[in-house]
Amino acid sequence: MTDLSAFPVTRRWPAQHPDRLQLYSLPTPNGVKVSIMLEETGLAYEPHLVDIGKNESATPEFLSLNPNGKIPAILDPHGPGGAPLGLFESGAILIYLAEKTGKLLSADAARRYETIAWVMFQMGAIGPMFGQLGFFHKFAGRDYEDKRPRDRYVAESKRLLGVMETRLAGREWIMDGEYTIADISMLGWVRNLIGFYGARALVGFDALEHVPAWLERGLARPAVQRGLEIPRRG
């Protein structure tokens, strides 16, 4: 049996199945990227709920795995060369899992890098901008009398949705007919924007054609439906 005792994170979140990949997460737009990926690939894994509401991502045990203190993170007992590997940053984890399984990322070099570029687009643009819109529209930003910050993120979120709309014209998925980690990286964020953040009307979502259809296709996938609920909240 694999010994993971050298990793402090396992002291707070003990591994009941140490031979399985360990997932430390919460079903947020970033967290579900990895749970969806794991469900899509069929890898055996053990999920652990990291309650950010209780500041568990700032504990020494979690910081030993991700110094940035953000979910998700993984611990793979069967990493490169057979040695355990701890990994953080959802985009990096998606690429790692795709390469580990040979799934959802093309082996063709040109298509591989194009897919990764779209993942980086999500990481650097969609996630931060949609997240800021959520803050200024749904959360504490409502207390600010000056609406210019909110409007800035509304405009940028609409622009980013426009980029997606153009890309998806005539395409089933971001990479044409091939469902990939690029789609997985974005599904939870677009869903959150119009759902949990309540910004559907604000960003003119219903005026779009291709993004809503893409979202519906993605959310219909059984692995996506499962991954959106993992780890289960208490």
Buried (B, 14 or more C-beta within 10 A) or exposed (E): EBEBEEBBBBEBBEBEEBEBBBBBBBBBBBBBBBBBBBBBBEBEBBBBBBEBEEEBBEBEBBBBBBEEBBBBBBBBBBBEEEEBBBBBBBBEBBBBBBEBBEBBBBEEEEBBEBBBEBBEBBBEBBBEBBBBBBBBBEEEBEEEEEEEBBEBBBEBBBEBBBBBBEBBEEEBBBBEEBBBBBBBBBBBBBBBBBEEBEBEEBBBBEEBEBBBEBBEBBBEBEBBEBBBEBBEEE
